[in-house]
């Protein structure tokens, strides 16, 4: 009779409260197409969707005054941006968008999967009134589409506060092997690509070991 080892895996959550304020929430926003206000209304059921098949496309939020922030978060619907920049500035040009701004984020040729997808960007603290998404290459044949565009000033920056452990197989023959994976998320639900200091151990080395 075959003997099996059943793996019991869990989600580990770090202690601490990470309530954050979206500085862009319900602030005035404009776009070259689509309903701009849907992109920062705090409702993950509504979304900004630009015109299909047209580049470039712009979406911009007015924070009301120059404001300090160090994180930008985009909750993508399936029609994500493959290449884009995010720009901060304090002056507008004749077209109603940022003039002589500073590039805060640059993304070129990315491929995303698993939607909705929260993509967070952290940088040195910036101080601007206007923040603009400038899309130059769409990831699909549709437009650019995100449920929410968030702007945050997070003391200490982004940290992994949730780690989910999984395995290719949870039911093993004694003596067989499987591969483990760890997926981390930060306090804004964004995927953390680097998990430092993660240690793998078995609660029962006699039943199974982890290398």
C-alpha positions as CSV (number, residue, x, y, z in Angstrom):
1,X,0.0,0.0,0.0
2,X,1.4,3.4,-1.0
3,X,2.0,6.0,1.7
4,X,1.3,9.7,1.0
5,X,2.4,12.9,2.5
6,X,-0.2,15.7,2.5
7,X,1.1,19.3,2.5
8,X,-0.7,21.8,4.6
9,X,0.1,25.3,3.3
10,X,-0.9,28.7,4.6
11,X,-1.0,32.4,4.0
12,X,1.3,34.3,6.3
13,X,0.4,37.9,7.2
14,X,2.8,40.2,8.9
15,X,1.6,42.1,12.0
16,X,0.8,45.8,11.6
17,X,-1.9,48.1,10.3
18,X,-1.3,49.6,6.8
19,X,-4.3,51.9,6.2
20,X,-3.3,54.3,3.4
21,X,-4.8,57.4,2.0
22,X,-5.1,57.7,-1.8
23,X,-4.2,61.3,-2.5
24,X,-5.9,61.1,-5.9
25,X,-9.3,59.9,-4.6
26,X,-12.1,61.9,-6.1
27,X,-9.8,64.7,-7.2
28,X,-10.4,66.4,-10.6
29,X,-9.1,64.2,-13.5
30,X,-9.1,64.6,-17.2
31,X,-8.2,62.3,-20.2
32,X,-7.8,62.5,-23.9
33,X,-10.7,60.0,-24.2
34,X,-13.0,58.0,-21.9
35,X,-14.5,58.9,-18.6
36,X,-11.5,60.1,-16.6
37,X,-13.3,60.3,-13.2
38,X,-13.8,56.5,-13.2
39,X,-10.1,56.1,-12.7
40,X,-9.9,57.7,-9.3
41,X,-13.4,57.4,-7.8
42,X,-12.5,54.6,-5.2
43,X,-14.8,52.1,-6.9
44,X,-13.1,49.0,-8.2
45,X,-16.2,48.2,-10.2
46,X,-15.8,51.3,-12.5
47,X,-12.8,52.0,-14.7
48,X,-11.2,54.5,-17.0
49,X,-11.1,53.1,-20.6
50,X,-9.5,55.1,-23.3
51,X,-10.4,55.0,-27.0
52,X,-9.5,51.7,-28.7
53,X,-6.6,51.3,-31.0
54,X,-5.2,54.8,-30.6
55,X,-1.8,55.9,-29.2
56,X,-0.8,58.0,-27.3
57,X,-3.5,58.4,-24.6
58,X,-3.3,60.6,-21.5
59,X,-5.0,60.5,-18.1
60,X,-4.2,63.2,-15.5
61,X,-5.2,64.0,-12.0
62,X,-5.1,67.4,-10.2
63,X,-4.2,67.0,-6.5
64,X,-5.3,70.6,-5.9
65,X,-1.9,71.8,-4.7
66,X,1.7,70.6,-4.8
67,X,1.7,67.5,-2.7
68,X,4.4,65.1,-1.5
69,X,4.1,61.4,-2.6
70,X,6.4,58.4,-3.2
71,X,4.2,55.6,-4.5
72,X,1.9,55.3,-7.5
73,X,-0.5,52.3,-7.8
74,X,-2.4,51.2,-10.9
75,X,-5.2,48.6,-10.6
76,X,-5.3,47.3,-14.2
77,X,-8.3,45.9,-16.0
78,X,-7.2,43.4,-18.7
79,X,-6.5,46.2,-21.2
80,X,-3.2,47.2,-19.6
81,X,-0.4,49.5,-20.7
82,X,2.6,47.8,-22.3
83,X,4.7,50.9,-22.5
84,X,4.0,54.2,-20.7
85,X,5.5,57.0,-18.5
86,X,4.1,58.6,-15.4
87,X,4.9,62.3,-15.1
88,X,4.7,64.9,-12.3
89,X,4.4,68.6,-12.8
90,X,3.1,71.9,-11.5
91,X,2.3,73.7,-14.7
92,X,-0.1,73.0,-17.6
93,X,0.4,73.6,-21.2
94,X,-2.2,75.0,-23.7
95,X,-3.5,71.4,-24.2
96,X,-4.5,71.2,-20.6
97,X,-1.9,68.6,-19.7
98,X,1.5,68.9,-18.0
99,X,4.1,71.1,-19.5
100,X,7.8,70.6,-18.7
101,X,7.1,67.8,-16.2
102,X,9.4,65.3,-14.6
103,X,9.3,61.6,-15.4
104,X,8.6,59.5,-12.3
105,X,8.0,56.1,-13.8
106,X,9.0,54.6,-17.2
107,X,7.8,51.1,-18.4
108,X,8.7,49.6,-21.7
109,X,7.4,46.5,-23.3
110,X,6.0,44.8,-20.2
111,X,3.7,41.8,-20.3
112,X,1.1,41.3,-17.5
113,X,-1.1,38.4,-16.7
114,X,-3.8,37.7,-14.1
115,X,-6.3,40.5,-13.8
116,X,-7.2,42.6,-12.1
117,X,-3.5,43.3,-11.6
118,X,-2.2,45.8,-9.1
119,X,1.1,47.4,-10.2
120,X,2.8,49.6,-7.7
121,X,5.8,51.9,-8.3
122,X,8.0,53.4,-5.6
123,X,10.4,56.3,-6.0
124,X,12.1,59.1,-4.1
125,X,9.5,61.5,-2.6
126,X,8.2,63.9,-5.2
127,X,6.2,67.1,-4.8
128,X,3.8,68.0,-7.6
129,X,0.2,69.1,-8.1
130,X,-0.4,67.2,-11.3
131,X,0.3,63.6,-12.1
132,X,-0.1,62.2,-15.6
133,X,-0.3,58.8,-17.1
134,X,1.1,58.9,-20.7
135,X,0.4,55.7,-22.6
136,X,2.4,55.0,-25.7
137,X,1.9,51.3,-26.4
138,X,-1.2,49.2,-25.4
139,X,-0.9,45.6,-24.2
140,X,-4.0,44.5,-26.1
141,X,-6.0,45.6,-29.1
142,X,-8.3,47.7,-26.9
143,X,-7.5,50.9,-25.1
144,X,-5.8,51.6,-21.8
145,X,-8.0,50.6,-18.9
146,X,-7.6,50.8,-15.1
147,X,-10.0,50.5,-12.2
148,X,-8.1,52.9,-10.0
149,X,-5.0,55.1,-10.1
150,X,-3.7,55.7,-6.6
151,X,-1.1,58.2,-5.3
152,X,0.3,57.7,-1.9
153,X,2.9,59.0,0.5
154,X,3.9,55.9,2.5
155,X,6.2,56.3,5.4
156,X,8.9,53.6,5.1
157,X,7.8,52.8,1.5
158,X,6.3,49.5,0.3
159,X,6.9,46.3,2.2
160,X,5.7,42.7,1.8
161,X,3.0,42.2,4.5
162,X,1.5,39.1,3.0
163,X,3.2,35.9,1.7
164,X,1.3,33.0,0.2
165,X,3.1,29.6,0.1
166,X,2.0,27.1,-2.5
167,X,3.4,23.8,-4.1
168,X,3.0,22.1,-7.4
169,X,1.4,19.1,-5.6
170,X,0.0,18.9,-2.1
171,X,-0.3,15.1,-2.1
172,X,3.0,13.3,-2.5
173,X,4.2,9.7,-2.5
174,X,6.7,9.1,0.3
175,X,10.1,9.7,-1.2
176,X,8.9,12.0,-4.0
177,X,9.5,15.7,-4.4
178,X,7.7,18.9,-5.3
179,X,8.5,22.6,-5.9
180,X,7.4,25.4,-3.5
181,X,6.6,28.9,-4.6
182,X,6.1,32.1,-2.5
183,X,4.1,35.0,-3.7
184,X,4.4,38.3,-1.7
185,X,2.0,41.3,-1.8
186,X,2.6,44.7,-0.3
187,X,0.2,46.8,1.7
188,X,-1.4,48.1,-1.5
189,X,-1.9,44.5,-2.8
190,X,0.8,44.8,-5.4
191,X,3.0,41.8,-6.3
192,X,6.4,41.9,-4.6
193,X,9.0,40.5,-6.9
194,X,11.8,40.1,-4.3
195,X,11.3,38.4,-1.0
196,X,14.4,38.8,1.1
197,X,15.0,36.8,4.3
198,X,12.4,34.1,3.5
199,X,13.3,30.8,5.3
200,X,11.9,27.4,4.3
201,X,11.5,24.8,7.1
202,X,9.5,21.7,7.8
203,X,7.4,21.4,11.0
204,X,8.2,17.6,10.9
205,X,11.6,16.8,9.4
206,X,10.9,13.1,9.9
207,X,7.9,13.4,7.5
208,X,9.6,15.6,5.0
209,X,12.4,18.1,4.4
210,X,12.6,21.3,2.5
211,X,15.7,22.3,0.6
